[in-house]
Amino acid sequence: GYDRGHLAPAGDMKYNSTAMSESFYMSNMSPQSSSFNRGIWKRLESRVRKWVSQADSLYIVTGPKLNMKLNTIGPNEVSVPDYYYKVILKFNQSHSDAIAFLMPNKASKSDLTDYVIAIDALEQNLGIDFFHKLDDSLQTIIEKKSDHTKWLWR
């Protein structure tokens, strides 16, 4: 019932055969519910591809939310995350914006905007400081509130 979900999507690695092959390394895979991987997660990956074409530069961080009580599968007891996150920092000549998502590893027909979370809240939840090398004033602006209205959704 689980897919080998990509953290960095294989669809983004079509530019050469080495990158495509390496996208299937286990370090880039994580067990995802098939209905999640082929559903809302795929919709988010497609949306990010559109944003890439509209920005000067995007910095993307993706991963599973790990905790001490994860379910496991198989004889090697591979951990199955309950949630996945994606954080996107957009650079344009005139301004920078960021948005973050935290999604349960299950089927959903909800709108992507239902999973938008403030980066500060996600950092607290995960214990990760995503943009610690950014200037503090910029960090404060982009991390306090994820304003999904600054992103194109069509």
DAQUI-V772329 format. One record per backbone hydrogen bond with DSSP energy under -0.5 kcal/mol. CO is the residue of the C=O (numbers start at 1). NH is the residue of the N-H. If there is no record, write none. Layout:
[[CO/NH] [CO/NH]]
This chain:
[[1/34] [3/5] [3/32] [5/30] [7/9] [9/12] [10/13] [13/16] [16/20] [17/21] [18/22] [19/23] [21/24] [22/25] [25/28] [26/29] [28/7] [30/5] [32/3] [33/36] [33/37] [34/38] [36/39] [36/41] [36/42] [39/43] [40/44] [41/45] [42/46] [43/47] [44/48] [45/49] [46/50] [47/51] [48/52] [49/53] [50/54] [51/54] [51/55] [52/55] [57/91] [58/60] [59/89] [61/87] [63/85] [64/66] [65/82] [65/83] [67/70] [71/80] [73/78] [74/77] [78/73] [79/81] [80/71] [82/105] [83/65] [84/103] [85/63] [86/101] [87/61] [88/90] [88/99] [89/59] [90/92] [90/97] [91/56] [91/57] [95/92] [97/90] [99/88] [100/117] [101/86] [103/84] [104/106] [111/114] [112/115] [113/116] [115/102] [118/122] [119/123] [120/124] [121/125] [122/126] [123/127] [123/128] [128/130] [129/132] [131/134] [135/139] [136/140] [137/141] [138/142] [139/143] [140/144] [141/145] [143/120] [145/147] [146/148] [147/150] [148/151]]
